[in-house]
Amino acid sequence: MKKNNSFESCVSLAKEQFNSYYDHLIRDLLSIFPKDCKDKDGQPFWSGPKRAPSPITFSVEDPTHVMYVMSFANLIATCLNIPEVRDPKVIAEIAKNAKVSEYVPKKIEVKLPEEEKNNQPPAQVAATPEDDEVISNLLQEIEVSK
């Protein structure tokens, strides 16, 4: 980005982030927990408050997508002292030609909270003053019995 300080590079970065947040990460999540995934009890994983997400592909035809890229690109441009562009049509045209990375599936292993609890060693409990007293008494008994 620093080598190419242009508004076009800001738009490319914004489009890349859009793809990362709303497309690529969602696809990764769905590869781990597909829409028909079941939990350990055989119940649907995506139920109740957990709803299965759907990836969103960037489209210059969607005004919300263009506004996201415009806002993000202008934030970056401001930080780099690059003049802002506030025309959605110009942003859409730049975004249409912006080259971004393709989706590459990630190999991620996720443990559910139940699995994490089963694999963790028991927590150590700090000694209390009463424990110190018991230990002192036992040590005295050992000394006396010798």
N, C-alpha and C positions, 0 to 999 in steps of 0.2 A: 504494500500500500504506500509506503513512504517513497518508493522509487517512482511511483506513478501517481502523483498528487493531482488527480482530476476528479471531476464530479462523476464521470463514468465509472471510475474505480470505486467510488462510494456507493453507487447504485449496485454494482456487482457484489460488493460486500453485503449490502442490505438484502439482495435477492438470495445470496448464499445463506444468510442467517434465517430468512423466511423458510427456505427449503429445509434447513437443519431443524428448526423448531417445530414446524407444522407438517413436515413430510417425512424426513429421514428418521427422526427420533420416534415418531409414531409407528413407522414400519418396523423399527427395531423392537419396540415394545410389543407389537402384535406378533412378531416372530417368536418372542418368549412366551407370551400369553395370547394365543389365538382367540378369536371371538367365541369358539366353541370349547375353550379350555375349562376343565373342571378342577376344583380345589381338592384337598386331601379327603374330604367327606363326600366327594362325588357331586357336589353342588356346582352350578355354573360360577366360574370365577368372576365374570362380568355380570354382577347382579347387584341389587340394592343400590347403594350410593356409587358403586363402581360401574361406570358405563364404558363400553368398548369405544375407544376413539377411532376416528377414520382419518387417514392421511389426507392432506390438502395439497394439491398440486398448484403451483403458482400459475396464475393466468393474468395477462395484461388486460383481459376483458372484464375482470372483476375489480370494481373501484376500491373495494376494501384492501385488496392485495396491493394495488398501486399506491394507495394512501400509506400503507405500512412501509413500503419500500421508500416512498418519498420522505416520510418522517425520519426513518432510520438513516437514510442517505444524507439528509440535511443535518442531522445531529453530528454525524461523522465529519461532514464538510465544514461545519462551524468549528469543530475542534481543530481541524487542519488549516483553518483560514482560507477555505475554498469558497467562492461565491455559491450561495444556495440557489436552487431551482425550485420554484413553487407551482409550476404548470404540470398538472397530472398527465396531459397528453405527451409532453416532452419526456417525463419520467417513464411513461409506458413504452415509448419508443426506445429509450435507452435500455430499459429492462428487457425488452423483447430481444435485443441484440447482445445482452450481457451473457458472457460465458460463465457458467457455474459448474461445479463438480456434480457428477452423476451419483446416484445412490449406490452405496456399497454396503451390503449387510454386515453387521458386526456380530462377532461371536461373544455373547454376553451370558453369563450364568448368574441367575438371581435366586437367592434363597428366600423363601417365605418366612414371616416372623416365627411360625411354629418350628421350622427347620433350624433357624438360628438359635432358638432357645435350647433345642436338643443337642446342638453341637458345641455349646459354650461350656467351659469348665465352671464348676460351682464357684460363686463369688466368695472371696475371702472376707471374713468378718474381723474387724479390728477388735483387739482386746479391750475390755472395759475395766474400770478400776476394781470391780469385784473379781474379775479373772486374775488380775495381778495379785490380789490377796490370796486367792486359792492357790496359785502357783507358789507364792512365798511359803504358805503353810505346808505344801507338799515337799518343797525343798528342805524345810526344817525337819520334817518327819524323816526324810531320807538321811539327813545328817545324823539325826538322833539314833536311827536304827543301825548305823555303821558301827 
